[in-house]
Structures are given as C-alpha cells and as structure tokens.
Amino acid sequence: MSPEPLPPVAPDVLAEAVEQLSARLRKKLDAAIEGCAEHAVRTADGSLDVRFGEDALVTLRPGPSGTVTEAGQAVCTCLLAPRCLHRAAVLGAAPIADADADAETETETDTDTDTDTDTDTDTDTDTGTETDTGTEMEATPETTAGLPEPTGPVDGPAPATTEAAPTPSVDTATPLTPAQVRAATALWEAAAEALAAGVTAGGAVVQAELLRAAHTARLAGLPRAEAAALRVVRGLRAARERGRAQRLGDLAGAFRDLLAGAALLASGTAGPGAAGVTRRAYAQGGSLRAYGLCREPVLSATGYGGVSTHLVGPDGSRYTVSDVRPGGLARARGAGSASVALGGAVLDHAGLARGGLRIVGATVSTDGRLGAGRGVSATPLRGVDWSEEPASALFARPVGEAVAAALDDGAREADAPEAALLGCDVEVVGAAGEYLVVRVAGDGPLLRLRPAHPHPELPHAANLRRIAEHPGLALRVLGRPDLDRAATLRPLAVGPVPGEAYTLRLPEEWLGRADLGYDRLQGSHFPRGATGPGPVAPAAVPDPLADAPLWRVRRLLETGVAGGRRAVAEAGRGTDAAALLAPLRRAGLGGAAQLAAALTAEADRRPRDAFGRLTDASADGYARAWLASAVHLAAAERSLVAASWS
C-alpha cells in the first residue's frame, strides 16, 4: 500500500515543535525526518498515523482546510510528547503551508465595504519551469541601505508608461511600527544565519528559526517578508532533497529578496507599501468590457492547480480571471474548460479566452484581477481577433521597448508576480536543443521560445516541437518574457499572421489562436501544399549573459548558498581568487570585482576574543557583503537581458 501524503503544516506549529526539543534531540532531527513520510497511513476517521517502532505513534488531524494549523492537531503517544523527536520529525517532513492556507478562498474588499469571494486562492503559483524565482531588485539607495556602493553596468531601462487597472483606495503610506521594525530585524538575523549555514547545514533547526521569524513578521503585519521567508525555507528543503525543480539560482534569488526586504524594513526607512498586504484589495471598477486573449494552466509548488484567463479592455488595460484551488495537475488540466465564476456569466474559460464580457459592478485589484462579488453581473460579448483592437495593440509595440518596461517594473515592484504579456510576429528558424529559435519579423532579434511549463502532461513542449518542424513558418506569438534569461520568451498562445501565405491554418471556432497549454496543434493546422521561403539556416541566439564573466560572481553567490560561509572563504583563497577577480576587471566590471573581493574577505574573517582566541564571526557582516554583490549582479544582468532584446 502506497503511503499517504502528509498534510501541510502551518509554519508556527513546526517552529514551536522544534523549539521544544532539547539540544540533544535537535541534533537527531534531520536524520529522523528522512523517510518518516513513507510510513504515513490514513485511518478510518481521516487522520494520518506515522509509527516509530512499537512505542511511538504520531497522529495528525488536520483542520477543515486540510492543514495542521494548531499544535493540538499533532499528537504522539510517547512519554516525552509533545516535546518529542517523533512529533517534530513528522511535522518537519510535511510540506510548509501557505500563509493563508486555512482560508479556502480569497477575500476581497470593495470600496462600498461589501465582501466578495474570488475563485483564486492566494498561493505562490508556478507558471514556468522553475519554482519560486525571485524578482530582480534594482540597486537603489533603499535596497542597498548600509551596503557598499556598487559600480559597473547597473543602469536600468527607462520607466514605462502603461495604463494601470483601477487603484483601490487603501492607505499604503502607513509608517512602520516599532513592532514591525523589531520583527524585520529578527527576520534579518534568522536569514543571515541561514545564509551563513548554506544548504549543507541548513537543516530542520535552521529552517525552524526562519519559520518562527516569518510567523513573527506575519503577526507584526509584514506579509511580504513572511512570504519571502517561506520561499527560502521551501527552497532549502528542495535543495537538501535534491529536487529537480530546484535550482541554486532560484534559491539565491529567494535569499536576495528576503535579505533585501528585511534590511529595508529593519532600517525603518521603508517606503509606502513595503510591508505588503495580507489580502488583495479590490476597488470598484464600475462597468467595463474585457476581451479574451488566451488562457494558461497554473501549477503551484504547494499542490494548487487551475487556470488563468487573460483579458484586455478597450483602453488597453490588462485583466485576469483565475480559478486556482487544491488539486495539482489534474485540476490544472480540467480547469481550462471549467465554468467562469464571475457574475453569473454562462461561459467557460475556453469560451472566455476567445470571447468577452460586459461586467457591471466590476471589482478590480491593483494587479488587474477581476473579483466575483455579490454585486457583480456579467454578460458575454463577441470576442475579438488578435488583429482587431484592442488586442492588436499588444503586437504593435517593439519587443525591446516592452521588455525594458517589464524589467523596470520588476525592479521597482519587489513582489511583482510575473512579467506582463508580450506579443510579436516571428518567423520560425528551427529547434536548438530544448528551445525553438525564431526571429522577430522585420529583421528583429533572434529569440528562444521555451515551454511555459515543461510538465509532459501539458501540451506546451509538444506544440513547440511540432512548430519547429516547419522552418520559415510565420507565427503570431503571445507570451511572457523570461526576465532571468537573455532573449527568451515563454509563449502562451500562437496564431496566424494576417496576410502571410505560409502560416497557421486554425479552425474557425478557435478565433485565430491556439492556447499552447490546452490546445494541441495537429498536422491539419499547418499549411499544406504551400512551401516556406526556403530552408532557414540555424542561427545561434546571442547570449550576453553567458558571454559576460558575471557568471563567476553568480557561481560565487550560489557557492555560498550551497556550502555556506566556509565555501565562499575557500573560493577566495590563492589561485581561486585570481581566477575570480581578474576576468571581471579585464571586462571592465570593476564594481563586481570589488564586491566579490569584499565578500570573500568577509567570509574568511575570523575575529579573536579578548584572550586572543579565534571566534566565529557574526553572520550579519557576511550577509550584507553577500547581499551587496547579489543586488549588483541582479542589476547588471537586468541590463544585459534588456540589451539582448534589441
């Protein structure tokens, strides 16, 4: 009989269980966690039992939400309970619950104080290849408070001028309270210790300290900092389990975001909105019309699944209607044809992606999500082709300008969920490894098209492979630029290019577009009898990120994440230091070299006490040196990514 999956556990419950352990038991915790989830058995009353030998039985009784949210929901029969190793090990083996896992749905607050219910739960969703990737942070005075002054190629792109969704009337200028500053300081200290330990030493005890600090931040009203801490803990777990979905680069980005946010909050000089909001605020958007663009499956690292349908208003405003709930892959696949729970609209998501809605009493969040409140009513509208307004405006903007704006938005918004959609006409060049290489029409740059999600049960990758069989094919693409890679686009939908002979032939009911996460392209969808413009010679896509020696800094930072402070110190000694710094200086990256040298020096620093004995250095200085180099690297890479699209 296969073991039952353990239910998610609230961060504070796990942190308390680890804190109750004696020092001797804490040393045994990591070994006890390994393999205990394989012995979970579901009982007749719905609880889960995990047996440790003959004398100890741990029972989990999750609440209505399926999450262990209270200490009393995890009990053990041994004599040391609840301060026993068995109980802490089972809780440590369970997945970490989201901050609001006890809420089935997300509450929205309107300007008229009505309470609505949205079908999208507030989770960390993953619509790309990796999970929990950090957003790039700009090297501003706020994010680098107390850090060395960075130099080098950190100039960002010009700010974008885009229309925003209606803004809710919420007070985001509330100054931080002393309790919030203390909570942020505690979170910084816990994060600095976790960074100094690295993945190799970042076991359950280190993770529990981070979880306790995250819970304190939540109680103090710092939900953004709490979410960043949970991402780091999940990343540490995945890295220690050698999960395929976890890259050291993602964990390094999570550490950077956590440390930068905690440092800013602890300084007491954080600007408006730095604390974040626990619940997404919604405002009345009045009556509006929205037309479908595409839909995409959504998968979460915490077991959620669903669909997100993208829409556009007559003025170019972007909206989304999401339906994300527990269920994982099965729900992500089925939600694409599920009914839209918005104002009684008689549409499913497939119909909405190719149709439209007239919404009366609409509620809209600051990020464009449409709420489904009691006072909302919606009626279907005829959809618009991508060649018609307002959809056509998405494909008229130069790609370089659009990506520069997306990079700038991601740098300014610390919790930006993802890049905005980008549309362009391309010509297929052919497959190159795991990518589909295309050239933007009009002698534009070469781009890599990468599956929006690599799961084999989703048709993203299969559709791109079929498209690669037709070099020279003219294609209209709508997708999301990958802001962490040079000239890379994750396509969500494709369609024919108007006026081109060698292009897609899609069914009329598809309204000129195919959602790559749900529709499967067949041979009949490609031109027959027609030929392309001739064989297209494969071309290498320029990659300034790979060509620049900044990868040496990235490797140093990731070495610190993997092996902790000692690994960075080793990398900065002898010939390794010369191999790290000399190429950076030759390439004119003096700022990067200076910050890397400061990091290795701080990592190798061993102070002495009053009696001349060597002592362990504080993690604070090491964390600040690591963060300074990480913020500088993010800004430099951001500028190189922008250049690759021009």
N, C-alpha and C positions, 0 to 999 in steps of 0.2 A: 504494500500500500504506500503510495507516494505521500510525503509529508505535506501538511497543510502550511500555507504561507502565514507567517506571523503578522499580526495586525500592526499598523503604525502606532508609534508611541509618542506622546507629547514630549517636547524637549525637557521641560521642567521635571517630569516624572523620572526620566532616565538620569538627569543630573543629580536629583536627590538620592536616588538609589546608589549611585557611585559614591557620593559624598558620605553616605552612612557606612561604607566599608572601612575596615581597618587598613593600615598601611600594608600589612602582610597580604591581605586578600586583594588589594588593588594590584599587587604585582602579578597575581594569578589571573586577573580578569580577562586579558586578551586571549590567553590560552583557553579559558573556559568558554568564551564566546564562540570560538571556532567549532563548527559542526553541531551546536546545540539546536539550531533551527531545523536540522534534518530529523529531529525526533519529535516534532510537534504533531499532536494528534487531536482532532476535533471530537468533542464529546457530544452526547445527546442533547445537552442544554445549550449548545452553540459555543461553549467556551473552548479554549485551547490548552492542552496539557503538554508539558515537557518534563520528562522524567530524568532524574540524575541518580542512577543506581537504585537501591532498594529503599532508601530512607528519605529521599527528597523528591517532591513533585511540585513544579511551578504551574500555576493555573492563571491564565489571562482571560479576563471577562471584559472585553471592550464595550464601550457605550453604544448608544443608538447610531452614532455616526460611523461605527466600526473602528474607532480609535481608542487606545488606552489613554485617557485624559486625567485619571486620578490614581493616586498611589494604591488605594484600596482595590483597584481592578487588577492588580498583580499580586498574588499571594504565593507563599511557599510553605511546605509542611515541615521543614527542618527546624531545629531548635533555635538557630540563630536568626530566623526570619523576624522582621523584614530586613535586617542588616546582614543578609547572607549573600554569598557569592552566586548561588544558583539564580536567585531572582534578578540580580544585577546583570548576570550574563544573558538571560533570556531577553530582558529589556534592551540590552546592548546589541543583541543580534537582530532585533526588529527594526524595520525602517523608521526613519525620523518623520513624524507627521508634519504637515504644513502648519503654518502659524494659526490658520483658521480652519483646521480640519474638523472641528466639532460643529461647523456650520455647513449644512447641506448645500445652501445656495448663498449667493452674494447679495447683501442688502444695498440698495441704492437710495440716496436721499435726494429728493426733489426740492425745488425752491419753494413749493407750496406745502412742505413738511409731510407729504404723503410718502408712504413706504412702498417701494416696488420690489419686485424679485426678478433678477436676471438669471438666465439659464447658464451663465458662465461662472464657474467657481474660480475663486482667486487662487490659482496654483502657478507654480513655475513650469510653464509649458515648454516643450522642446519641439520645434518645427524644423530643426536642422539635423546635421549629422551628429554633433556632439551635444552634450547637455550642460546647462548652466554656464554658458560662456559669459564672461564679464564684458561690460561695455567699455569702450575706450574712454579714458579720462584725460582731459586736457590739462597741461601743466600750468594751472592758474595759481595766483597767489594763495587762493583759499585751499586748494587741494595739496599744495606743497608748503603749507604753513610749517615753519621750523625745519625745512629741508634745504639741502644745498641748492644753490641757484643753477638750474640746468642750462646748458648751452648746446648749440647744434641745430639741426634741421627740424625745428619743432613748430614752425609757423603753420597754422591750420588754414583750411579753406575759408573763403568768405562766407558770412552768415547767409542763410537762405531766407527768402521772403515768400512764405507759403501761408495760405489761409488755414486758420485753425478752427476746430469744432467749437461750438458754444461753450464758454467757460463758466463753470459753476461759481456761484457767489459764496466762496468759502474763504475764511481768513487764513492765509498762508504766511502772514508776517508775524506770527506769534513768536516772541523771543524764547530761547531755550531756558528752561528752569534749572535751578541748581541740581535737582534730582536727575535731570536728563544729562547734564554735564558729567555728573558722577557715574552714571550708567555707561556713558560713552567712554569714559576713562577706564572703567573696569573692562569693557569690551576690547579696548585697545590693548590693555595688558594681557588679556587672555589670548588675543590674536597674535601678539608679538611672541608669546611663549610657544604657541602652536607653530609659528613660522620657524622659530629657532630650533624646535624639535624636528620638523620635517615629517614626511610620510613615514619614514622608518621608525621614528619614536613617537609619532602622533597617534597613539593607541586610544583605547576607550577612556582612560583617565583624562588625557589632554582634551579629547573631544567633549567630555562631560563638563570641563571647565568652560569651554566655549559655549556649550548649550546653556549653562547656568547664566553666563554673562548675556547671552542672547535673550533669555527669559526676563532678566532684569531690565534689559533695554525695551522689551515689549511692555512691561509694566510701567516703565517711565514714559511711554508714548513715542518710541523710536522704532516704528515698524520696518523702516527701510534698513536700518542697521541690523535688526534681527534677521531679516530675510537674507542679508549678505552673510551673516554668520552661519545660517543653516546651509547655504550653498557651500561654504567652506567645509563644514562637517560632512556633508554628503560626498564632497569631492575627496576628502581624506579617506572616507570609508571605501569609496570605489577604487581609489589608488592602492590602498592596502589589500583589497581583494583582487587587484589586478584586473579590474573590469575593462572590457574592450571599449566601452563607450566613454571612458575617462582618459583624457589626455592631460599631461602635466601642464601644457599651456593653458588649458581651461582652469585648472586649479590655481595656477599662478595668477590668472586674471581675477579669479574669485578672491584670492588673498589681497590683490592690489585694491580691488573695490572696497573690501572690508576695512583694510587699514586706512585707506584714504578717507572713507566716510567717517570712521571712528575718530581719526585725528582731527578732522574738521569740526565734528560735534564736540569733542573734548576741549577744543580750543575756546569754545564759547562764542566764536565769531561766525558761525554758520549762517548762511543767508536764508531767505524765506523758502519754505518747503523742504529744507534739508532733512527734517525729521521723517518726512513721508506721511502717508495717511494709511490708517488701518483698513478703511473701507473706501472703495472707489466712489467719489462724489459725482452725482449726476445733476444736471440742470435742465430746466425746461427748454426744449429746442423749438417749441411751437409746432407748426405744421411744416413738413418738409417732404421732398421727394428724393428717393435714392434708387439708383440703378445698379444692378449686379454686375460685377467684374469677373469674379472667379470664386472658387471655394478651395479650401485646403484642409487635409486631415491634420489633427492636432494630437500629439502624443506627449505625455508628461513622464518625467523620471519617477514620479510618485504614484503611477498607476492610473492616471486620468487619461481619458480619450474623448474625442469628439471632432467637431468641425468648426471652422471659422469662415464665414462668407464675407467677402469684401465688396463694398458698395461705394459709389461716388455720387455726390449731389450735383445739381445743375451749376453750382458755383465752384465746383472742383473739390469741395470738402470730402474727406475720406471717412467712411463709417465701416463698422464691422458688426455682424450679428453672430454670436458664438453660442455653441451648445457643447460644453465640456463638463463631463461628470466621470465618476469612477467607472472603470470598465476596460481601460487599456486599448489594445489594438482592435479587439472585436467591436468596441463601441466607436472607435475612430472610423472603421470601415462602414459601419451601418449608419452613422450619423449623417453621412453625405446625402442620404435620401430621406432623413427624418423631417417631420413637420417643423416649421418655424414657429416658435412660441413667442410671437410678437403681435399683440393687439388683435388676436383672432384671425390673422392672415391665413388664408387657405392655400398656402404654398409650402413645399418642402425646400430644403436647402439647394437641391439641384435646380428647382424652378426659380428660386430667388437669385442664384448666381447668373441666370440668363434672363431674368425678368426685372421687376422693380416694385417698389412700394410707395404709396402715398400714406404718410403717417401723420395722424392728428394727435396732439398732446405728446409729442415725442420727448423722451428723456435721453440726454446725450452726455457721456462722460468726457473728461478733458482729452482722452486718447481716442475719442470717436466711437466708443461702444454704445450701441442703442439698447436702452432698457425696455423691459416688458412689464410696465406697471399697470395698475388697475385703470388708470385714466387714458391708456394708450389704445388707439384703434388704428388699424392699417387695412388698406385695400390694395390689391395687386395692380400693377401698371405693366404696359408693354415694355419689354426690355429694349436696350439699345445695342447696336453693333459697335465693336471697338472702333470702327471708322467714323462713328457718329459722335457728336457732342453729347454729354461731357466726357465720354470715355476717351475720345481721340486726343484730348489734351495730354494724357499720360504718355503718349508715344511721340509727342511733338518736342518735348524738352530734350536738349542734348544730354547724353548719358553722363558725360563728365561733370556737367553742372549739377545734375540730380544727385550723383554720388557725393560730390563735395558738400552739398546741403545735408545729405544724410549723415556724413561723417561729423559735420559741425553739430547737428542736433544730438547725435550720440555722445559727443564730448561734453555738451552742456547739460544734458539730462542724465544724471547718474543712474537713474532707474529706467532708462529708455528700453522698452521691451524688445524692440526689433526695428530694423530699418524699414522705411516706407517702401511701397511698391514702386517698381521702375519698369517702364515699357520701352521697347525698341524693336526695330525691324533688323533682322540679321540674315546672313547667308551662311548655310552650313558648310563647314570645312571638312569635318570628319572627326572620328574618335581619336583620342590621345590618352591612353590609359583609362582611368576612371572618369575622365571628362569628355564632354562633347565640345569641340572647338568651333566657334562661329566668329564671323566678322560683322561688325555693325555696319549697316547699309550706309553708302556714301563715303567709302574709304575710311570708315571708323576704326576703332581699335579692335584687336582680337580679344575675345572673351572666352573664358571657360564656363560652360554650363554644368553645374553639379546638381545631383538629385537633391530636392528639397528635404527628402527624408530617405535614408538608404534601406529601410526595412524591406525585405524581399516580398512581403505580403502586400505592400503598397506598390502601385504601378509606376512610380516616378522613374526608377532606373530603367525598367523595361521600355518605357516610352522613349527615353533618351537614346537607348541603344537602337531602337527602330528608326528614329530620326537620323542617326549617324549613318545609316545605310544609304542615304540619299544626299551625297555631296552636291552642293550648288542649290539646294532647296531654299527658297525664300520663305522666311518664317517671321511671324509677329509674336514676340515673347513678352509675357508679363511675369515678373518675378521680383525677388528680393535680393539686393546686392549683399554679398558676403563681405562685411566690412573688416574682417580679420585676414582676408586673402586678397592678393593682387588680381584685379580684373576677373573676378569670379561672381557669377550670378546663379542664384537658385531659382529656376523657373517654376512657377505655379500653374501657368496655363499658356497654351500656344494657339495660334490661329493663322489663317492665310493672310498674305499681304495683298491688298487690293491692287489690281492692275497687273500682277505678276502671273505669268503662264505656268511657271514651274513652282507651284506652291501647294499647300494642303487642299484637299477636297473633303470637307467635313459635311456631315448630314445637316440638312436644313434646320432640324429641330435643335441642333447644338448652338445655333445662332453665332456661327463663325468662331467658336472657341472650344478647346478641349482642356478640361481640368486634369492636369497630369497626375494628381493624387487619387483620382476616381475613374476617369475615362481611360479606356485602353485603345491606343491607336492601332488600327488594322491596315492590312495592305490596301484595302479599298479607299483609305483616307489619303493616299498619296497619288500623285499624278500618274496616269497610265498613258503610254504612247508618247508622251512628251519627254523630252530629254533636257537635262540641265545645261548650263553653259559650258560643259566640258569638265574633265577631271580637275578637281581643285587640289593643288599641291599642299600637302600638310605643312603647317607653319607652327613654329614654336611661339607660344604666348610669352611675351616679355614679362619677367617677374622681378621687379626691382627689390622686393623683399628678400628673395633668395640671393640676388647678386650682391646686396649690401652686406658688409661684415657685421651688421647689427645682430645677426644670428648668434654671434659669440656672446653678446650680452644676454640674449634670450636664453641661451643654454646655461649661462651662469645663474640666472634667476631661477630657472627650472631645476638646476642642480641643488640650489638652496631649498626649494620646495620639496624635492625628493629626499635629500640627505641631511637637511638642516644646516645649522651654522658651521659645523665641522667640515662638511663637504665644500662649502664656499671657501673656507680658510685653506683647505688643501688645494683648491683650484687657483688660489692666488699666490702660491709659493713657487719659487725657482723659475724654470723654463715655462711653466704653465702661465705665469703672469705675463711674460713677454709675448707668448703666443696669443694671449687675450688682448693686450693693450696696443701692441704695435700696429696690427692691421687697422684698428679703429683710428689711430692717429694718422696713418697714411691716407686713409679715405676722407680725412677732414672732419671726423667725428670726435673732436677733442672733448666735447661735453660728455659724450657717452663713455669715453675712456676715463675721464676724471671721476665720474660717478662710480664706474666699475672698480676703479682702484680704491676709492674710499670704502666701497662695500667689502672688498676682500680684506682691507686693512682692519676694518671694524670687526669682521668675523674672526680674525686671527688675534684680536686683542685679548690679553689675559692680565687683568689688573692684580695687584698684590694688596694684601691687607696690612694692618699696622705692624705686623710682625714679619712682613716680607714674604708671606706665603701666597702662592698663586691661588686665585679665586675665580669663580665663574663670572664673566661679565654680564651686565644687565642685558636683557633681551630688547630693551627699549631702543638703545642706540643702533643695534643691528637692524631692527625692524625699520627704523627711519632711513637708514642707509639703503636697505633693500627697496623700500617704497620710492625713494628718490630716483633710483635707477629704473624702477619699473614704470613710473609715471613718465619719465623722459623717453623711455623706449616706446611706450604707447603713442606718445605724440609724434615721434619720428616715424614710426610705422604707419600712422594715420596719414601723414603727408605723402609717404611713398605709395600707399594704396590709392590715394586721390590721383596721383600722377599716372598710375597705370591705366586709368580710365580715359585719359586724354589722348 
